Amino acid sequence: MATGVLSALLLGEGIGLNLLMVAVPAALAACFAARGAGRRLRPWTAVWAVGGPALLVVPALRDAGWPSLLAIVSAFALGSLALHGSRSWLGIFLGSLGLLTSVAESLGWGARGVRERMAGSRGRWGVVSRSVLVAVVLLIVFGTLFASADAAFADVLGSLLPDVSVGDSPWRFFLGVLGVVGALAAAYTAAAPVRWDGLTVRPGKARGRLEWALPLVVMNLLFAAFLAIQLTVLLGGYDKVMAETDLSYSEYARQGFWQLLWATLLTLLVIALALRWAPRGGPRDRTLVRGVLGTLCLLTLVVVASALRRMDLYVDAYGLTRLRISVAAVELWLGGVLVLIMAAGVFGAKLLPRAVAASAAVGVLAFGLVSPDGMIAEQNVERYSRHHSIDIEYLRGLSADAVPALDTLPEPLRSCALEEIQRELRNSDEPWYATSWGEARARDILGDWDPGYRARDCPGLGSGEDGGERGDPDEPYDPYDPY
């Protein structure tokens, strides 16, 4: 009930610290239900239980919606894992979504529990109900009197209490029901978790050494040849390679990154299939598998480094965007997964599924905490100081997290970049619990500032001497190009 009331009162205006406030009573409900069912706290359950609330800090800190949404989804997955306690690959995947399967059964479970408590302890429930009712009446009466007696107290009380109106009552009722159902599902799952680890995937048929190893050895040789050419590029310089391939600077960096990203993803798929059909005859087979797949992982790590280097060159020349920082973060996480696979080959794969899930959660948390929009603004401002070229139209669409960096631009670039953000801040009347720290910091920086006449001639402003903004100087600028 506490989760439902907080959901109805706090979640109607937006997302911020209120999401963490709503999650606390729901987590307590799950904790009490687990203790009542005799479950013990295990180390990995504690990891998931701590990671979920930690991810919910991101919406409270960052104004940008895209990293906040990613953090909220990841927090839900970690919370579900904490309730189910899965450890296998299939268990981790299904356990992260398993909370949804408990919704229907939790409603009947909750109704039965309420009936039993009401039937067995009517006197106690009556005392609690009367006490709560009297407390609410006293708060309303004396709170109203004090608010009418002192304007300062009224302002403080008004800023702390949610602004509930009749018009949004259906929406708040829906949020309240959603909170109750969510807390019930969490408590029911904690008391009676589904053991997804019981669902097993049969291993594939073991192959002979030659049949299994030959394709992978050829793949390793191909990777080694590619990386040898990459070493030549690093030593001989990009100018020589671009002259020989007739590719522009942006084409070489951009196309190469996407191909290398796909190569990393496909390599992980190849490794998964190779482990499924690997020979399992004895120590010599294990040594062969570790040697071949370990070499492939090591070579793929160098491919990851090459892809990130290409993206770094492209960003240095043409600026950072949300798409670029997102795919670079994914490539960096894939490199971490490869390191975990190599460690599993040495120390055993028992913890690998949970380690990969934990690395994904850590990556999402780090991505939100570093403030992607802030990094984008900082890199583009720093690039402007070197190249005198900046895409103001793109920067205008960033969130309030970018204000500290954009505020350092010279006029009229500063006014053009901040005009839209300032307009949104002025039109926003979100309460404190639905306001992020990034938005509050932006309000402190901008204050009552008005761009005025300085933002009149923004279209086309910020282009460099070559006339380009984000694109390659040899190519026409396309505002719909994701790069």
N, C-alpha and C positions, 0 to 999 in steps of 0.2 A: 504493500500500500504506500509506503514511503517513496518507493521508486516511481509509482504511478503519479503521486501528488507532485513530486519534483519535476517529473517529465512534463506534466501539464502546465506547471507554473514557469519553468525555466527554459524549455526548449522551443517556445513559440517564436522568439525574436531572432534566433540565429544560433550559431555554434561557437563555443569558446570554452571558458572554464566550466560552464554549466554541464557539459557532457561528462566531465570527470566527476562533478558533484552528483549526477544521476547514477553514475556507475558504482559509486561507493555502497549505497544500500543494496543494490543488486548483488554485488560481490559478497557482502555480509550475509545475504540470504543464502547464497550458494555455500558459504563457509559453514553456517549453522546446519544446513541440511547435510553436508558432508560429514560433519562431526556426529550428527544424530544417526547417520547410517554406519558409523564406525570406520570411515575411511581415514587413512593416515596421510600426512603431508609428505610427499616425496620430493627429492631435489629438483627433478625436471618440472614437476607441477609448480613448485615455487618459482622456477625460471619463467614459465608461461604466465603465472599469476602476477609477477612483478612487471613483466614486459608489456602486458596489456595496458595497465594504467600509465606506464611510461610513454606509450605511444599516444595516449589521449592528451598528453601535455602539448603535442604539436599544434592542435587547433587552438589551444589557449595562447600559444606564442606567436603563431604565424597567421597573417591575414590572407595569404594566398590559399585558394580553395583546393587546388589540385594536390599538393602534398598533404593537406589535412584530410582529404577524402581517402587517400592511400593509407594514411595512418589509422583512420577509423576502421577501415576494412581489415587491416592487419591486426588491430586490437581485438576485433571480434573473433578473428581466427585464433589468436593466442588464448583468448578467454575460453573458447570452445575446446582447445587442446588441453588447457588446465583442467577442465571438467572431465574430459574423457581419459586423459593419461595414455595416449597412444605412443607407440615406439617404432612400428614398421613403416615402410614407404606408403602402403595403402592405408594404414591406420592414421598416419600423419595427414594424408590428403583428406580422408573422409572425416577424421576427427576435427579438422579445422572448420568443417561445415556442419558437423553433427548436431550443433545446438538447434538448428532449424527443424530437425526431425523430432525434437522433444516437445514442440509447441502444443500439438493436439493432446498428447497424453498428459502434459503438465496441467492443463485446464481441469480435467477430471480429478487429478490428484489433489489440486488445490481446493476444489469444491468439497471433496470428501474430508479433507483436513479441517476445513472451516466447520462443517457439520459436526464432526466428532468433538471439536473443541467447544462449540456452542452447547452441545448436548451434555458434555461432562463437566462444564464449569460455568454455568450461567451466571452465578453470583459474581465471580471474578471478572468476567467480561462486562457485566453491568457496571461494576466499580470503575473499570478502566474507561468505559465509554463516558460515564458521567464526569470523571475527572478531566478527560480531554475536552469535553464540551464546556465545562466551567472555565478551563484555562483559556480556550479560544475566546469565549465571551469576555473574560477579563482583559485579554490582550486587545480586543477590538475597542472596548469601552475606554480603557485608560489610554491606549495608544491614540485614539481619536481626540481625547481631551488634551493630551500633551502636545499633539500636533497643532491643534487650534490655539494653544496657549503660547507656542514659541515657533517662529518661522524657521529658525535654524534647525530645530529638531524635525520639523515637517519636511525640510529639504533633505535631511539625512535619511529619514524614514522613506521618503518617496524614491530616493535613489537606490535604496536597498531592496524595497519590495517590488515584485513584478507588477507591471501595468496590465491588468486583466480587464478586457472589455467584452461586451456582449457579442459583438460582431465576430470575434474569433473564437467563440466558445466551442463550435463543432470541431475546429482544428485542435484546440487544447484538449477536448475530450478524447479525440483520437490519440493524441500523444500520451495522455494518461493511461488509456487502455493498452497502448503499445508498451509503456513502461511496466505495467502490471504483468502483462503476458511475458515480457522479456525476463523479468525477475523470477517469475514462476518457472519458466523453462530452464533458467540457470540453476535454480534450487532443485528441480526435479532431476536434471542431468547429474548434478553433484551427488544426489542420493542414489541414483540408479543409472550409472553411465553405461552406454553401449560399448562393448568391448570390440572395437573395430579391428584390433589385432587378430581376432579370431578368424577373420577373412584372410586367407592366404592365397598367394599367386604361385602356382606350380612352376618350378624352374624349368627352363628349356632343356631340350635334349643336348647333352654334352657332345661336342664335335671333336674330331681328331685334331692333333696338334697342327699338322700341315694345313688342313682345311680351315682351321680357325685363325692361324697366325699369318698365313700368306697375305690376305687382303690388308691386314693391319700393318704388316711390315712395309708393304707398298705405300700405304698411306703415310707412314712415318717418313719414308724416303721422299715423298712428294712435299711434305711439310718441311723437311730439312732443306730441300732445294729452294723452296720459296723463301725460307728464312735466310739462306745464304745470299740470295739476291737482295733481300732487304738490308743485310749487312753491307753489301756493296753500295746500295743507295745511300746509307748513312755515311759511308766513307767517301763516296764520290760526289755526293750532293744531289739535291732534288732537281737542280737546273739541268743537269746532264740527262737525267732520266726523262724529264718532261720534254726535252728537245728531241730525244730519240723516239718517244711515244706520241708526239704531237698532241699531248694533253695540256690543258691549262692547269694552273696551280690549284684552282678550286675543284676541277674535275678529278685530278689525281688524288687529292685528299678526301673528297666527299665520296666518290665511288668506291675507293679503297676501303673506307671505314665500313660501309654497309656490307660489302662482300666479306670482310673479315668478321663482322658481327655474326652474319649467317654461318660462316665457317665455324665459329665457336659454338653456336647452338647445335649445329649438326654433329659436331665432334662429341658433344655431351650425349646426343642420341646414339651415336655409334658406340660410345663407351658402355651405355646402358645395355644395348643389344649384345655387345661382345661379352659382357659379364653374364648375361642370361644363357648364352650358348658356349661358355668357356669350358675347356676340358677340365675334368675333375678327377683325374686318375691317381694323383699322389703329390708328393713334394715337388717333383720336377715340373708337373703341370702348373702348380701354384707359382713356382719361380718364373715360368714362361709367361703366365698371365700378368704377373706383377711387372716384369721387365718390359713387355710390349706395351701394356696400357700406361705404365709409368712414363715411358719415353713419349708416348702420344700426349699425355697430360702436360709434360714439361714443354714439348714443342708448341702445344696449344697456348700455354702461358705466354710464350714469346709472341705468338700471333695476337693475343690480347694486348700485350704491350705495344705492338706495332699499330693496332687499331686505335688505341688511345693516343699514341703519338700523332697519328694522322689527324684525329679530331682536334688535338691541341694546336696543330699547325693551322687548321682551317679556322678555328675559333680565333686564333691570334690575328688572322688576316681579315676576317669578316664578321667577328663579333659572336657573342654567346646568346643563345635562345633557349626557350623551354624545351624544345625537342632535342636540341643538341646536348643539353646537360642531362636530360632524362636517359637518352640512349647511352651516353658515356657512363652514367651511373650503373645502368644494367650491365654493360660490358665489364665494368670493374667488379660487380658482384659475381658475374660468371667466372671471372678469374679467381675469386675467393672460393667458389664451389670447386674449381679444379684443384686448388690447394687442399681442400678438405678431402677430395677423392684420393689424392696422393697420400695424405696422412692415413686414410682408412686402409690403403694398401699395405702400410707399414704396421699400424697398430690394431687393425681390425675394423670391420664395417658395422659393428653393433650400434654405435652412436651416430653413424652418418646421417640417417634420415632426420633425426632431431637436430643435429648440428647444422644441416642445410636450412631447416626451417628457422632456427635461431639466427643464422646469418642473414636470412631475408628480413627478419624483424629488425635486426640491428641496422641493416642497410636502410630500411624505410625510416627508422627513427633518426639516423644520422642525416638522411636526405632532408627530413623536415627541419631538424635543428639548425642546419647550416644556412637555411633560408635561401632556397633556389632563386627566387625573384631578386633578393638582395645581391646574390652573387652575379646574376645576369646584369643588373644595373652597375655594379662595381666594375665588372670587366669591360663593359661598353664605355663607361666614363673614362677608365684608364686608357682604353684604346683610343678614345677621342683625343686625349692629351698627346698621343704619339702620332696619330694619322690624321687628325682633324676631320674625321668622318664618323657619323653616328646616325642610327636609324631612330629618329624621334618618334615616328608614327608607331613603331613597335614598342618602344619604351613607355609610351602613353598608356598602353593596355596592361601594364604590370600592376601588381597590388600595392598596398601601402607599405609592404616590406621593403620596397625599392626606394622609398622616400629619402633615407639618409644619404644614399649615394647620389641620387638625382639632384638633391639639394646643393651639391657642390658644383654643378654645371654653371658655366657663365650664362648671363642673359644674352639673348632671349631664349636660349635653349632650355634653361631651367624652367621658365614659365610655361613653355610649350609642353615639356615633359610632365610637369606636375599639375597642370590645369585640370585634367580629367580626374586625377586622384583627389585633388582638393574639392572638386564638385561632389564626388561621391561621399567624402567625409562630412561635408556640410549637410548633405541630404540624409545622412544616416543618424538615427536616434536610438541605436541599440543600447540596452542597459549594460552595466558593468560586467555582468556574468556572461554576456554574449559578445563581448568585445575582446579581441586578441591584444596581446602586448604589442605586436607590430603596428596595429591600428592606433593604439594609444600613444605610442612613440611618434608616429607620423603626425598626430594631432598636436603634440607638444612642439614638434619642429615647425610645422606650418602655421599653427595658431589661426589668426584671423586674416592671414595673408590673402591678397586678391591679385591674380596675375594681371588684370587690367589690359591695357593696350599692348603689353609685351607679348601677348599670345594671339595677336591678330594675324600674323603672317607665318603661321607654323607650317603649312604644306610646303614640302621641298626643303625645309630648313634642316641643316646638319649634314648635307652631302659634302664630300671632300672635293679636292681639286679635280679629280678624275670624273666627278659626277656620279659615282657609285655610292650606295649606302651600305647594303649588306651583301650584295652579290659580287660576282667576279667582275672586274673592270672590263673584261673582254666579252661579257655576256649582258644582254638587256636585263634590267631589274624587274623581277616578277614578285609583287607583294604577296602572292599566294603560294610561293615556293616555300616549303617547310624549312629550307636552309636560308 
